[in-house]
Amino acid sequence: MTSLRALSKALKTTEITSCELIDDALARARKSDSVFIQLNEGLSSLAKSIDRAREKHEPVPALAGIPITLKDLFNVRNERTLAGSVVRKSLARPEAEDAEVIAPLRDAGLLFLGRTNMSEFAFSGIGVNPHYGTPLSIWDRQTGRLPGGSSSGSAVSVAEGIVVASLGSDTAGSCRVPAAFNGLVGVKPSYGRMSLKGIFPLSPTSDAPGPIATDVDSCYILDQLMSGKWSATGSLPDLLVREPQSLKLVVPEAGVLEDLDSEVRSAFDLALDCLREAGAQLRTEKMPVIDASIELFYSKAIVLYEAYQHHQAMLEQYGDAYDPFVSQRILAGKMISDDEQQDRYRAKAEVVEMFSQHFGRLDADALLYPTTPCVPPAISETDDPDNARRVNLRCLRNTVTVNYFDGCSISLPCHRNGEAPVGLMVSSINGDDEKLYSVAATIEQILKPHRL
């Protein structure tokens, strides 16, 4: 696997052309199964113009000509946003402008290869879509395993080598779960770090657009563009890799370490051993606030009410065209009164405050626990609706904790090559994104030799 930085260098030194990148990406994309909802076949002309500019030594942005993919809930100029649905085929119109997090990617010269498949309306952690098919996890395709959701196609487009990076969104784990299930890096930025303007909403008080890529550095570059920290002028932003001995990491004693698949337990323990051997400072700490966040998700989910408010009119008119798994979950929000939702907001605010106070006392750089308690389940496990609900909740159990803290979180692959994919989740408080990227890049470098 390569990276955004490596491709930028190769283009600058003319080791490769944008036309070659686009032609290869399109060829791979055409062979993919259920990964795309729309493919932009006309990118070759844009790639040719970028190549000509480089040949003439005209200034072009450092990322010009590199293809990436976008989850089908981001508004893109002149394209329709379907959000993985068939309902919006008759409702959506071509957008007049890019979403605010998409515009800087265009300014950086990135080429949008296509709109990737997703759980309908981003409302599941398993990645199943009955309308456009379900892309398979990159692992054990003979069995056919869940890709993770809701950013399923985004992750698989990277895992299949079509592109090196993609954009997804994370409301309860929708970047990190598919990243973990496909051996990739996935990021949930702090709530409020990224603009939500021009993004089809699921839960506006929790939604967070984030990158999925082959490595931490590629995610960091996209983060810097999306957040406005880098304006795409000059050289690429540098990500600091720290000395391993400087890392202060906490493994919480909480439910996130319970009911783990044996493969997850083994990979997680190996990752901790590698970090200790490298000199990182690790310790365990009781953190009941983590269990409180999981219980809040199970019993007083924020998303249900907000999703129903947004979908009520569409459901009344087009409910039969929804994925039943999604529509039933949205309809659960109908039973939640305005007063009850305000109580849920207050409960979440208390959890955010509890976590911020506890984390502040830890003197730690980040928390570590498995991204998901399971390896990718077989798609057949979701054939029964009741079991699908159980699988979905299990997939999201660990990731949702950070969403209920409004924090930031990065999932890194920690399994050995060839083994079932397992994610190591590195998390911190709201606003700690820059530091977390540095911590994650350092952990990635420590683990890399042990994953061969």
N, C-alpha and C positions, 0 to 999 in steps of 0.2 A: 504494500500500500504506500502511496505517496501522500503529499500534503499540499495545502495551498502555497506555503512558502517555497517548497521544492518546485512546484509548477511555475510559480512566478519567476524563479531564477532560471529555469529551463527555457521559458519564453524569452526572457531578457537576453540570454546568451545564444538564442536561436537554435538550441538543441532540439526544440520542438516548435511547431507552429500552432496557432489557435485553430486553424482549419483541421489539423490532424487531431487535436483534442476533441473538437466538436464531432468530426466524422466518426471517431472511435466511440464517443459517448452515445451518439445517435444509434450506431450499429448495435451496441450493447443494450440500449433501451428498447429497441424494437424486438429483441429476443427475450426480454424480460416478461414475466407473467404477473399481471394484476398490480404492477408497481406504479403505473401512471394512469391518471385520468385524462390528461392532455399532454401531448408531446409537441414541442415547438420545432417543426421540421425545417423552418426557414432560417435557422441560425447561421448557416454556412456563409451567407452573404455578409453578415455582421463580422464573422470571424475573418473573412477575407479582407475587409476594410481595416481591421485591427492589425493584421499581418502586414498589409501594405504600409500602414503608418510606422510600424517598427522598422521595416526595410528602409524607409526614408529617414529614419532616426528622428521622427516626429515624437513629441512627448505623449505618452499614454500612461494611464494609471497602472500601478504595479500589478494589479490583478486582472487587467484587461485581457479578455479572451478566454478566461477560465470558466467552464460550465459548472453550475450548481443547480440543485433542484429545490422546489418550494412546495411545502404542504398546501393542499388545496383549500386553505382558508385565508390566505393572504391576497388582498387586492393587488392586482398587477394591471397596469395601464393597458387598455384595449382587450383585456381578458375577462371572462366571467368567473366568479367565485361560486363554486357549487358546494363546497364544504363536504365533499364525499357523498352527496345526496343526489337523488333524481328529482326530488321536489323542486329544487331551485333551477332545474333545466328550463322550466317555463316561467320562472320569476326573475332570475338574475339577468342583468344586462351588462355589457362590457363596461368595465370601470374607466372613469375619466382620469384617474391618477393612481399612482402606486401607494400602497400602505406606507406609513412613515418609516417603518424599519426596512422596507424594501428599497425605497428611493436611494439611500446611500450605497446600497449594494450595486444598483445600476450605475451610480456615479463612479464607483470603483472599477467599472468595466466588466463586472461579472456578467456572464450570459446565462439566462434562465432557460434551462433545457426543457423543463416541463413541470406540470403540476402533479404532485404525487398523491397516491391513494391514501386513505385515512379511515379511521372509524367514523361512521356517519356523524356529522356535527361534532366531532371530537369527543364523543361521549362514551368511551370505554378504554380500558387499559390493555385490551387483548388484541385489538387491531383487525377484527373481523369486519368485512363489508360485503353484504349480500348483493349489492348493486353492481359493483365493479370487480368483484372477486377479492380474495384475501391473499396478499403476498406472503410467501413462506419465509420463515426465519432462515438465515443462511446455513444454520446447523441442522443436520439430520433431515434432509429434504425427502428422503425415502419414506420416513414416517409422516412428514408434513406437520410442522410445528408452528405455533403462533408467532407472529412477528413482533408482538407488543404493540400497544397503541397509546395514544391515538395516532401518533406520527409514524405509522407503519411503513408506508411507501417511501418516506424520506429516509428512514434508516436502511431499508433494503436497497435503495438506490445507491447508497454509499457502500454497503456490505458487498454488493455485486460488482463493485468497481466501475460503475457507470460514471459516478462523480466522486470527488474526495470530500465533499461537504454538502450539507443540505440545511434547510431551515424548517423547524417544527414549532410546536407550542407545548407548554407544560402547565396543566391545571391541577393535576394530581400525580403526575409522573409521566406525562405523555411524550417527553423527549428522552427521559432516562430509562424507562422500561424498554422501549424498542432498541435503544442503544445497548443496554445490557443483554438483550436477547439476540443481538447480532454482532457482539464483540466490538463495539464502537464506543466513542466518547459522546456523551449527551449532557446538555447543560440546562438547568433551570435557574435563570437569573433571579436576583432579588425582585420581589413584587414592586413595581413602580420604576424599575430601572429602564424598561423599554416602553415605548409608546404602543398603545393598543389601537390607535386610530387606523382604520382600514383593515382590521382583522375581524373575521366573523367570530362573534363572541360565543363562549360557553358559559363562563362564570366571570364576569368583569372584575370581581373583587379578588380573583385568584389567577386568572389567565396570565401567562408569561411566555412570550415568544423566545425561543432559544435555538442554538445551533446543535447539529449532530455532525460529527466528522470522524476522520480516521485518527486524529490526534488532538491533544489539548491545545496545541499552538494554533491549529486551523480554527478551532472554536473561538479562541481568544481574538484572532484577527476579525472574525465576523462580529463578535461581541463589540469590539472597538468601533466598528463601522455602525452597527445598529444603535449603539448607545450614544453616538456622536462624539466619542472620545478621540477618534481618528477620522480625518476628513478625506482620506484616500489620496492625499497629496504627499509627495516625497516617498521615502522608503517605508517598508512595512513596520508596524510597531513591534518592539522587542518584548518578549515575555521572560521575566527573570526566573531562573531556576536556582533554588536555594541550596545551601549545604544541608545534607540529610540530617546532620546533628542538630540543626536549628529547629527542626519540626517538633511541635508539641501537639500530640494527637490523642484524642479520647475515644475509647470504645464504650458506649453507654450500656449499662446493665438495664435492659428493657426488653419488651416484647419483640423488638425488631430482630433479636437474635434467637428467637424461638421458632420451632416448626420449620427448620431449614432443610431443603433437600440435601442429601449427602454430598452431592457435587458442589453445592454452594458452601456448605460448611468447610469442606476440604480446601477449596480455592481461597476462601476468606482467611482461614487459619494460615495458609501458606503465605498470603500477602502480608499478614501481620508479622510473621516470622522474618520475611524479607526486609521489612521496614526496621525491625529491631536489629537485625544483623547489620544494616546500613548505618545504624546509630541514631535513628529517630527515637524520640521520647514518646513511649506509649503507656497509657494507663487506663484502667477502667473506672467508671464513675456511675453511681446510681442516678438516674435521670427520670423520675416519675412523670415529668412533663411530656416526655415522648409517648408514654402510654396514654396520657391524657389526650394527646392530639389524635391518636389512633381511635380512641373511644369516641371522640367528637366526630370524626369522619364516619364512623359506623352508625352513630345514633343521632347526630345533628348535622348532617352534611350541608354545607353552604350551597353547593352547586345546584341542588334540585329546584329550589325556589327560583333562582336566577334563570336557569334554563327554561323553566315553564313560562316565566314572564316573557321571555324572548320568543318562544315557540308557540304560545297559546293560539294565536290566530292561524298560523300555518297548520297546526295539528287539527284544528276544528275543520279546516277545509281539505287538507291533504293527508290526514293521518294514516290512511291505508297505504300510502306510498312510502312511509317511513320504515326503516328497519324495526321490527317489533321489539327487539332487545333494547333499542334506543328509545323508542316512543314510550314504552312502559316505564322506563326510568325517568323520563321527562315528566310523564303524567303523575309520578309520585309527588312532584312539586305542587300539584294542584291542591293537595291536602294541607299544605303549610300556610298558615295565616301570616299576615303582615307582622303581627305581634310576635308570633313564634320565630319568624325569620330575624327580627330584631334581637330576640333572645339568643339566637345562634350567632349573630354578629358579636354580641357582647361576650359570649363564651369563647369565641375565637380570639377576640382582643385580649381576654385574660390569659389565654394560652401563649399568645405572642409575647405578652409582658413577662409571664413566668419564664419562658425560654430565654428571653433577652437577659433577664436578671441572672438566671442560672449560668448561662454561657459566659456572661461577664465575670463570674466568680471562678471560672474554670482555669483561667490563664492558659488557654489552648488556642491553637490555630484552626482546628477543625475537628469535627466528629467523623468517625468511621463506622459504617455498618454495611451489610450487603444491600445492593440496590433493590433486589427482589429476593424473596425467600425461596424462589424456585427457579429451575432452568426452564426454558420455553416449553410449556405444556403442548401436548398434541392437539391439533385443531379439533380432532374428534371428541375431545373432552368438553367441547362447548356446544355439541349438538343438542344436548338437553338444556333448555333455558335455565332451569334451577341450578344446574351444575355450572353453566356459563357465568351466572352471577357469583357463585362461590369462587370460581377461577379468577374472575375479574377483581374481586375484593382482595384475594390473596396476592395477585400481581401488583396491586397498588398499595398494599399495606405499609411498606417501608417508605416508599417515595413520598406518599401524601403527608408524612410528618412535616417535611420541610415546607410544603405549601401552606400548612396550618400554622407555621411559624413566620410566614412571609419571608423566609430566608433564601439563601442561594445554595446550589448543590450541583455537583458534577459527578457523573458516573463514569468510571474507568474500567476497562476490561482487566480482569485479574486471573483468568483461567490460563492454563497452558494451551498452546496451539494444538488444535485437533480435538480438544476436550469440549464438553458442553460449555456454552458461553455463560460467564458469571460476571456481574458488575460489582465493583467496589464503589460505594457512594461516599463522597467527601463533601461535608456540608458545614455551613456557618450561618451567622446571623444576617439579617437584612443590611445591605450596604457594604458587605465585606467581599464583594465580587472580585475586585482586583487582586486582593491578597489570596483568595481562594484559588484563582487561576494559577498563581505562582506555586501554591502548595500542591495543587493537583499535578502540575508539570513536573515537580520534583518527585512526587510519588510515582508518576508514570515512568520517569527515567530509572528509578530504583527497581521497579517491577519488570521492566522490559527484558533484561537478560534472563530472568527466571521464567518467562513465558514461552521461551523457544522450545 
